[in-house]
């Protein structure tokens, strides 16, 4: 991997403005071909967007993702994706590298949203994220893009290939003790550990999460790196241990980690929602319907849009048919789209 200084795309100190001149939250008019605006943006032409505007739009998109405002992202990301691609194609030299860096991170966020929606075009956004990241020469961007591509690979059953991509990319950061390098390495190893767990390889999963824990512990105090959608912290490692245990078919082992982790210490609504998602899956696997429902209700309080994800709705739908009487479950299932009367 080529190593060079990372171009900061305005993740701090830049005002949150939307791409284009219209209102930030205004939905683009539907195209004549219909369909998902985010998916269409991957193929529709658009005018270039200047680098400062791309940086500001990325700042806003990152904030929206971390706050679990996915409906807003589905509205604003199309202009960001198509505008960044057009700017990249219209420029050269350092401006082109910077446009590629913006394009990579825009596609990382788009992939995160597509994965939450269980959308097939996550493959396209993830592949484009990695292509743009490699073109811009930023190791941080390459690491972030490799992580979301591996997630799409895992979800399609390509477990071994996903773990290989994650671990080989993480190895590119060996020997680099900067906060950013350690943060990327940690996030890659955490995802690799969970991916290995979904494939049933317990030894590899536990070894990888221990490596991630060690890497996170070497990040200088007060610095968490500049990753775009996740943080590399001790709390993050504990959170992954919950999901890892459930994926390995041993949810009892996850209970200790879940009860020992205060979700309020997780820095974003998206991560706190992930805690409740993982604990809901854990309690569901243990047959604890009431605790499963409590986790889902807590998720709705911190990130209402998360409970409408297909994978979360599936848990709610199962509870609807549970013999345990759960107060308020039917209205909850109805408003989250898991049940229709």
C-alpha positions as CSV (number, residue, x, y, z in Angstrom):
1,X,0.0,0.0,0.0
2,X,1.3,3.5,-0.8
3,X,1.7,5.5,2.3
4,X,1.2,9.2,2.2
5,X,-0.3,11.9,4.4
6,X,-4.1,11.7,4.6
7,X,-6.0,14.6,3.2
8,X,-8.4,15.8,5.9
9,X,-11.8,16.2,4.3
10,X,-13.2,18.6,6.8
11,X,-14.4,16.2,9.5
12,X,-13.7,19.0,12.0
13,X,-14.2,22.7,11.8
14,X,-16.2,22.8,8.6
15,X,-19.8,23.9,8.6
16,X,-22.3,21.2,7.8
17,X,-23.8,22.3,4.5
18,X,-25.4,20.2,1.9
19,X,-24.2,19.5,-1.6
20,X,-25.9,21.8,-4.1
21,X,-27.8,25.0,-3.5
22,X,-31.2,23.6,-2.3
23,X,-32.4,23.0,1.2
24,X,-30.3,20.5,3.1
25,X,-33.1,18.1,3.8
26,X,-35.0,18.5,0.5
27,X,-35.5,15.3,-1.3
28,X,-34.4,15.2,-4.9
29,X,-37.2,14.9,-7.4
30,X,-37.8,11.3,-8.5
31,X,-36.2,10.3,-11.7
32,X,-38.3,9.0,-14.6
33,X,-37.0,5.5,-14.1
34,X,-38.1,5.3,-10.5
35,X,-36.4,3.1,-8.0
36,X,-34.1,3.8,-5.1
37,X,-32.5,7.3,-5.5
38,X,-29.3,6.0,-3.8
39,X,-29.0,3.2,-6.2
40,X,-29.7,5.4,-9.2
41,X,-27.0,7.8,-8.1
42,X,-24.4,5.1,-8.7
43,X,-25.1,5.3,-12.4
44,X,-26.7,8.6,-13.2
45,X,-24.5,11.5,-14.5
46,X,-24.3,14.7,-12.4
47,X,-22.3,18.0,-12.5
48,X,-19.1,18.2,-10.4
49,X,-19.2,19.4,-6.9
50,X,-16.3,21.6,-5.6
51,X,-14.0,20.0,-3.0
52,X,-15.0,22.4,-0.2
53,X,-18.6,21.5,-0.7
54,X,-17.8,17.8,-0.8
55,X,-15.9,18.2,2.5
56,X,-18.9,19.9,4.1
57,X,-21.3,17.4,2.8
58,X,-19.2,14.6,4.1
59,X,-19.1,16.2,7.5
60,X,-22.9,16.3,7.5
61,X,-23.2,12.7,6.3
62,X,-20.9,11.4,8.9
63,X,-22.9,13.3,11.6
64,X,-26.1,11.9,10.3
65,X,-24.8,8.3,10.2
66,X,-23.5,8.5,13.7
67,X,-26.8,9.9,14.9
68,X,-28.6,7.1,13.0
69,X,-30.5,9.5,10.7
70,X,-30.7,7.1,7.8
71,X,-33.8,8.6,6.2
72,X,-31.9,11.8,5.8
73,X,-28.9,10.0,4.4
74,X,-31.1,8.3,1.8
75,X,-32.1,11.8,0.6
76,X,-28.7,13.5,0.7
77,X,-26.2,10.8,-0.2
78,X,-27.3,10.5,-3.9
79,X,-26.1,14.1,-4.6
80,X,-22.9,13.5,-2.7
81,X,-22.1,10.2,-4.5
82,X,-22.8,11.5,-8.0
83,X,-21.2,14.9,-7.4
84,X,-18.0,13.5,-6.0
85,X,-17.7,11.1,-8.9
86,X,-18.2,13.9,-11.4
87,X,-15.6,16.0,-9.6
88,X,-13.1,13.2,-9.6
89,X,-13.6,12.6,-13.3
90,X,-13.2,16.3,-14.1
91,X,-10.0,16.9,-12.2
92,X,-6.4,15.7,-12.1
93,X,-3.3,15.7,-9.9
94,X,-3.8,16.5,-6.2
95,X,-7.4,17.6,-6.7
96,X,-8.2,14.3,-8.2
97,X,-6.7,12.5,-5.2
98,X,-8.7,14.6,-2.9
99,X,-11.9,14.0,-4.9
100,X,-11.1,10.2,-4.7
101,X,-10.7,10.5,-0.9
102,X,-14.1,12.2,-0.7
103,X,-15.6,9.7,-3.1
104,X,-14.2,6.8,-1.0
105,X,-15.7,8.0,2.2
106,X,-19.0,8.8,0.6
107,X,-19.3,5.3,-0.6
108,X,-18.3,3.9,2.8
109,X,-21.3,5.7,4.3
110,X,-23.5,4.6,1.4
111,X,-22.4,1.0,2.0
112,X,-23.1,1.2,5.7
113,X,-26.7,2.4,4.9
114,X,-27.1,-0.2,2.2
115,X,-26.1,-3.0,4.6
116,X,-28.6,-1.8,7.2
117,X,-31.2,-1.9,4.5
118,X,-30.0,-5.3,3.3
119,X,-29.8,-3.7,-0.2
120,X,-27.9,-5.6,-2.9
121,X,-26.2,-2.5,-4.2
122,X,-24.0,-2.6,-1.2
123,X,-21.6,-4.6,-3.4
124,X,-21.4,-1.7,-5.8
125,X,-20.8,1.0,-3.2
126,X,-18.3,-1.1,-1.3
127,X,-16.3,-1.9,-4.5
128,X,-16.3,1.7,-5.6
129,X,-15.2,2.8,-2.1
130,X,-12.1,0.6,-2.2
131,X,-11.3,1.6,-5.8
132,X,-11.4,5.3,-4.9
133,X,-9.5,4.8,-1.7
134,X,-6.7,3.0,-3.4
135,X,-6.6,5.8,-6.0
136,X,-6.3,8.5,-3.4
137,X,-3.4,6.8,-1.6
138,X,-4.8,7.2,1.9
139,X,-4.2,4.1,4.1
140,X,-7.0,5.2,6.4
141,X,-9.5,5.4,3.5
142,X,-8.3,2.0,2.2
143,X,-8.9,0.4,5.6
144,X,-12.3,1.8,6.0
145,X,-13.3,0.7,2.5
146,X,-11.9,-2.8,2.9
147,X,-13.9,-3.2,6.1
148,X,-17.3,-2.4,4.4
149,X,-16.4,-4.5,1.4
150,X,-15.7,-7.4,3.7
151,X,-19.0,-6.9,5.4
152,X,-20.8,-7.3,2.1
153,X,-18.7,-10.4,1.4
154,X,-19.6,-11.9,4.8
155,X,-23.3,-11.3,4.3
156,X,-23.2,-13.2,1.0
157,X,-21.5,-16.1,2.7
158,X,-17.9,-15.4,1.5
159,X,-16.5,-15.8,5.1
160,X,-13.0,-17.0,4.4
161,X,-12.4,-14.4,1.7
162,X,-13.7,-11.6,3.9
163,X,-11.5,-12.6,6.8
164,X,-8.5,-12.7,4.4
165,X,-9.2,-9.2,3.1
166,X,-9.6,-7.9,6.6
167,X,-6.5,-9.5,8.1
168,X,-4.2,-8.7,5.1
169,X,-5.4,-5.1,5.1
170,X,-4.8,-4.9,8.9
171,X,-1.3,-6.2,8.4
172,X,-0.5,-3.2,6.3
173,X,-0.6,-1.2,9.5
174,X,1.7,-3.4,11.5
175,X,4.6,-1.3,12.9
176,X,2.7,2.0,12.6
177,X,1.8,3.2,16.1
178,X,0.0,6.4,15.1
179,X,-3.5,6.8,16.4
180,X,-5.1,6.6,13.0
181,X,-3.2,3.4,12.0
182,X,-4.0,1.7,15.3
183,X,-7.7,2.7,15.0
184,X,-7.9,1.3,11.4
185,X,-6.1,-1.9,12.5
186,X,-8.5,-2.3,15.5
187,X,-11.6,-1.8,13.4
188,X,-10.5,-4.3,10.8
189,X,-9.6,-6.9,13.3
190,X,-12.9,-6.5,15.2
191,X,-14.8,-7.0,11.9
192,X,-12.6,-10.0,11.1
193,X,-13.3,-11.5,14.5
194,X,-17.0,-11.2,14.1
195,X,-16.8,-12.5,10.5
196,X,-14.8,-15.6,11.6
197,X,-17.4,-16.2,14.3
198,X,-20.3,-16.2,11.8
199,X,-18.4,-18.9,10.0
200,X,-18.1,-20.9,13.2
201,X,-14.3,-20.7,13.6
202,X,-14.1,-20.0,17.3
203,X,-10.4,-20.2,17.6
204,X,-9.7,-17.6,14.9
205,X,-12.5,-15.4,16.2
206,X,-11.2,-15.3,19.7
207,X,-7.6,-14.8,18.5
208,X,-8.6,-11.9,16.3
209,X,-10.6,-10.1,18.9
210,X,-7.7,-10.4,21.4
211,X,-5.5,-8.8,18.7
212,X,-8.0,-6.0,18.3
213,X,-8.1,-5.4,22.0
214,X,-4.3,-5.2,22.2
215,X,-4.3,-2.8,19.3
216,X,-7.0,-0.6,20.8
217,X,-5.0,-0.5,24.1
218,X,-2.0,1.1,22.3
219,X,-3.9,4.1,21.0
220,X,-2.6,7.1,22.9
221,X,-4.9,8.3,25.7
222,X,-7.5,10.7,24.5
223,X,-7.0,9.9,20.8
224,X,-9.4,7.5,19.0
225,X,-8.2,8.0,15.5
226,X,-10.1,9.6,12.6
227,X,-12.3,6.7,11.4
228,X,-15.4,7.8,9.6
229,X,-18.2,5.6,11.0
230,X,-16.8,3.6,14.0
231,X,-14.4,4.2,16.9
232,X,-11.6,2.0,18.1
233,X,-12.1,1.9,21.9
234,X,-12.2,-0.6,24.7
235,X,-15.9,-0.3,24.8
236,X,-16.1,-1.1,21.1
237,X,-14.1,-4.3,21.7
238,X,-16.5,-5.3,24.5
239,X,-19.5,-4.6,22.2
240,X,-18.1,-6.9,19.6
241,X,-17.6,-9.7,22.1
242,X,-21.4,-9.8,22.7
243,X,-22.1,-10.3,19.0
244,X,-19.2,-12.7,18.6
245,X,-20.5,-15.0,21.4
246,X,-24.0,-15.1,19.9
247,X,-22.6,-15.8,16.5
248,X,-20.6,-18.7,17.9
249,X,-23.8,-20.2,19.4
250,X,-22.8,-19.4,22.9
251,X,-25.0,-16.4,23.9
252,X,-24.5,-17.2,27.6
253,X,-20.9,-16.1,27.2
254,X,-22.2,-12.8,25.8
255,X,-24.3,-12.0,28.8
256,X,-21.3,-11.1,30.9
257,X,-19.9,-8.7,28.3
258,X,-23.4,-7.2,27.7
259,X,-24.1,-6.6,31.4
260,X,-20.6,-5.2,32.0
261,X,-20.9,-2.6,29.2
262,X,-22.7,0.6,29.8
263,X,-24.2,1.7,26.5
264,X,-24.1,5.3,27.5
265,X,-20.3,5.1,27.2
266,X,-20.6,4.3,23.5
267,X,-20.1,7.6,21.7
268,X,-22.8,7.6,19.1
269,X,-26.5,6.7,18.7
270,X,-25.6,4.3,15.9
271,X,-23.2,2.4,18.2
272,X,-25.6,2.4,21.1
273,X,-28.2,1.0,18.8
274,X,-25.7,-1.7,17.8
275,X,-25.4,-2.6,21.5
276,X,-29.2,-3.1,21.8
277,X,-29.3,-5.0,18.5
278,X,-26.6,-7.4,19.7
279,X,-28.2,-7.8,23.1
280,X,-31.6,-8.4,21.5
281,X,-30.1,-11.1,19.4
282,X,-28.4,-12.5,22.4
283,X,-31.5,-12.6,24.6
284,X,-33.5,-14.0,21.6
285,X,-31.1,-16.8,21.2
286,X,-31.5,-17.6,24.9
287,X,-35.3,-17.6,24.6
288,X,-35.6,-14.6,26.9
289,X,-38.5,-12.9,25.1
290,X,-39.1,-10.2,27.7
291,X,-35.5,-9.1,27.7
292,X,-35.4,-9.2,23.9
293,X,-38.3,-6.9,23.8
294,X,-36.8,-4.6,26.4
295,X,-33.6,-4.3,24.2
296,X,-35.7,-3.5,21.2
297,X,-37.6,-0.8,23.0
298,X,-34.3,0.7,24.3
299,X,-33.1,0.7,20.7
300,X,-36.1,2.6,19.6
301,X,-35.5,5.2,22.3
302,X,-31.9,5.9,21.2
303,X,-32.2,5.4,17.4
304,X,-35.8,5.0,16.2
305,X,-34.8,4.3,12.6
306,X,-32.7,1.2,13.6
307,X,-35.7,-0.8,14.7
308,X,-37.1,-0.6,11.1
309,X,-34.1,-2.5,9.7
310,X,-35.1,-5.8,8.1
311,X,-33.0,-7.9,10.5
312,X,-34.4,-6.2,13.5
313,X,-37.9,-6.4,12.3
314,X,-37.4,-10.1,12.0
315,X,-36.8,-10.4,15.7
316,X,-39.9,-8.3,16.4
317,X,-42.0,-10.4,14.1
318,X,-41.0,-13.5,16.0
319,X,-41.9,-11.9,19.3
320,X,-45.4,-11.2,18.0
321,X,-46.0,-14.9,17.9
322,X,-44.4,-15.6,21.2
323,X,-46.6,-17.2,23.9
324,X,-45.2,-14.6,26.4
325,X,-47.6,-11.7,26.8
326,X,-45.6,-8.5,26.2
327,X,-47.3,-5.2,26.9
328,X,-47.3,-2.8,23.9
329,X,-45.7,-5.3,21.5
330,X,-48.4,-5.2,18.8
331,X,-48.3,-1.4,18.5
332,X,-44.5,-1.5,18.5
333,X,-44.4,-4.1,15.8
334,X,-46.9,-2.2,13.7
335,X,-45.1,1.2,13.9
336,X,-41.7,-0.5,13.1
337,X,-43.1,-2.3,10.1
338,X,-42.7,-5.8,11.6
339,X,-46.5,-6.5,11.7
340,X,-49.5,-5.4,9.7
341,X,-53.0,-6.0,10.9
